[in-house]
Amino acid sequence: MKNYRIPTLTIAGSDSSGGAGIQADLKTFSALGTYGMSVITAITAQNTKGVFLVEDLSNEIIKKQIEVVFEDIPPKAVKIGMVSSPYIIKEIVYTLKKYNTKYLVVDPVMISKSGYSLLKPEAKENLIKYLIPMAYIITPNTLEAEEITGIHIENLEHMKKAGEKILELGPKYVLMKGGHLEGEAVDVLIGKDTFKVYKSERLDRKNTHGTGCTLSSAIASHLALGYEIEEAVGLSKVYITEAIKNSFDIGHGVGPVHHFYRFQEGK
């Protein structure tokens, strides 16, 4: 179903090392056969060892990026990643409301793998109050879900409870990612009439930089390509699992997943 004329948009921060953020999203869009576009919300100074500095762009340039893209090449799906300030969140929400986006995938990026806070404390309220209710699907890991709901998560039942609480905020679906829990890797898709568990092998790989960004942008790609939500999530799970399996060592820290593993010789 590759059709590079189907546009997808990421609204997120730039990763100078290329493994996460805007760069991971655009690689994913391309690998899965859609035409990727971007709205940059912040510039980060980061590499495989961590995030060292974040500088937000102005509300004006973020708003104008969104407007000119939608007015010329309306995306079939939009993924939102790093939006670190309350003012940026409100500007994005206000601007997107003009365009009736059906598939809005929100990845509530809060803390980097190295422990750097990517969401200002005062922005959390706006994320919950304004952005999450707009989402078609939100994709929190258990740590992010704990921040959003206040529910401590240790098992599948806790994931279900937290997911249902997030669903009450307004999104159509919640994908609870259980990668931080012990035991088998389990993700749960929760909707009004949906409860689907996705189980996969737990991979012992060091290089997992950008996994959350990649999964959410893969879901946006598959939705744009016309897949229904359960299949879109399932296909995206397969994609990220293989990208992790084929990850490689670059740098001295946590290396990136391999977004283009399908194009390797012999694949």
N, C-alpha and C positions, 0 to 999 in steps of 0.2 A: 504493500500500500504506500510505497514511497512516492511522494509528490512534492518536489522541492518548491512548488508554487503555493503551498499551504503555509501561510505566515503564522509564526508563533512569537510571542514577546516575553522577554524577561525584564523585570524591574528589580534591580538588586545592586549590590556593591561589587566593585572591581577587585579581583585578587591578582596582585602583581606577580605571583608565582604561577598563575594559570591553572591551578588545580580545583578551585572552588568558585563560588560567586558567578558573575557574568560570564567568565571564561568557560567554566564547567557547563553552564546552561547552554551557551551557544554551541559548544562541542556536542552536547547531547542532542540538541535540536537537529544539527547536521547529520549526526550518526543515525538518527531515526527517520530521516527523510523529510524534515520540514524546513521552511525558510526562517531562520532565526533573526530576530531584531532585539535591540536592547535599549533600556533606559537606565542609565547609571545613577545610583543614589549617593554613592560614597566611593572614595578611593582609599584602599587600604595598602599599607606597607607590610607585606607578609611574605613568608617563604615556608618551606616544609617544617621549619622549627617553631613557627608561631606567627601571631599577629603583633606588630610592633607599634602601629599608629593607624588611626582612622580619621579621615577628614570628610565630613558631609558636604555634598554639593548644596547649592542654594535651592530654596523652594521654587524659584522662578525657572531655573534651567530644568529641574525635574518635571515641572508642570508642562513646559514647552516641549520637552522630548516626547512626553505622552501624547500631547495634542497633535503634533505634526505626524507622528507615526499613525495614529488612528485616522486622521483626516486623509491620509494618502494610501496606507496599506493596512486596513483593519485586521488585526490578528484574530485567528480562530480560537486561540487560547492564550491566557496570560498567566505567567508564573511570577509571584512576588516573593523575594527573598529578604535580604538584609535591608531593613528600613529602621535606622537606629534612633531617630529623634521623633518626638510627638508631633512636631510641626510638619515633618516630611510625611508621616502617616496620614495626617488630616488632608494635606495637599493631594496626595495620591488618591485617597478615597473620594474627595470632592471632584477631582478631575475624571476619574474612572466612571463615576455615576452618570456622566453625560453620554457614555458610549454603550451601555447595556451589554457588557461582556458576559456571555453565558458561562464560559469555563474559566473561572478564576481560581488558580491553585496557589494557596498561601503556605509557604514554608516558614514557620515562625522562628527565624534564626535569632538566637539569644546569646549563646556562648560558643566560642570556637573550641576546637579540640584541645588547643593549648591552654584553655581556661580564660581567654580574653573576653570580656563582656562586650558583645556587639549590639546590645540594646540598652539604651539609657534607661534607668529605673523609671523615670517619669513617662517614658514612651510605652511602657507595658500596659498602662491603663487605656491608652488610645488604640493599641493593638487589639485589646479585648473588646473595647466599646465600639470601635468604628470599622476596623479591617476584617476581623474574623467573621462578623455577621454577613459580610459581602461574599464570602468565599463559597465556591462550589465544593471545594474540598480543602481541608487544612491537614498538614502532614507533620504533626509534632512527634519528636521522640519522647521517651518517658520523662526525661529531665525537664523538657520544655512543657510537657503536659502538667507536671507537678507545679511549675511556675504559674501556669494559667489557671489551674483549678484549686491548688492547695491540697490536693489529694496525694498522699504518699503511695508510690506504685512499686510493687514487688512481684506481681504475678498477673496472670491473664484476667482474673476477676477484677483486679484493681484497674487494669487497662480498660476494661469494659466500662467500669464506673466513671473513670475520668473522661473517656471518650463520649459517654452519654451526657456528661455535664458540659463538655465543650459544644456538643450538638445543640444544647439548649441556648447557646449564644447566637445561633442563627445559620451556621453553614449547613449545606445540604449533606455533606459527608465529612467524616473524620477518619483519617488513616493513622492509627496509633502504632508507632514504630517501637518494637521491643528490643532493639539491638543492644541496649545498655543493661538488659537483665541477664541473669544467669540462665544456663541451660539452653534448650533449643531456641533458635531464632524464630520469633513469632511476631507478625504484624497483624493488626485487626482493622478491618474496614467496617465502620459503623454509620448507618443512616437510619432514617425513620423506619423503614421496613427492611433494613439490611444489617446483617451481622455475619461477616465472612472472615475466617481465620486463614492467613497465609503462613505456612510453615516452610522453612528452608534450613539447609545445613548451616551451622555456625562456622564461619571461615576463620581460620587462624592466619590472618594476614596483617602485617604492620601498616601497609600502605593503603589507607582508607580516606585520604584527604578529599573532601568534596562529595562524599557519599550522599548526604542529605540533599544538597543542591541538585545532584545528578538525578536522584530518584524523583524529586518533585518536578523537575523539568521534563523527565521522561513521561510522567503522568500527563503533563500538559501536552506533550507531543502526541501521545496516543489518543487523548480526547480530541485534539484538533484533527487527527486522521479519521475520526468517526467511530472509535471503539466505545462501547458502553463502559461504565465506571468499573465494574468488577474485572472485566477483561483488560481495561487500560492499566489498572493497578497490577494485575497478574503479569502482564507483559513487561511492565516497568520493573517489577521485582526480578524477573529473569534477567533483564538487561543489567541491572545494577549488580546482581550476583556474579554474572560473568565478567563485568568490568572490574570487580574486586579480585576475582580469581586471576585475572590477567594483569593486575596492577604491577607496577615496576618501580625500581629504586631510582629516584632522582633526588638529589640533595642529601642532607644529613639528618633529616627528621622523618615525619610522616609523609611519604610520597603519595602521588595521585593515583586514582583509579584509571583504567585504560578505556577511555570513551570510544576509541575506534578499534576495539579488539576484533570486531567482525571483519575488518578489512585487512587483518594480518594474513600473511601467506598461509594457506592451509585451512583457514576458517571458512 
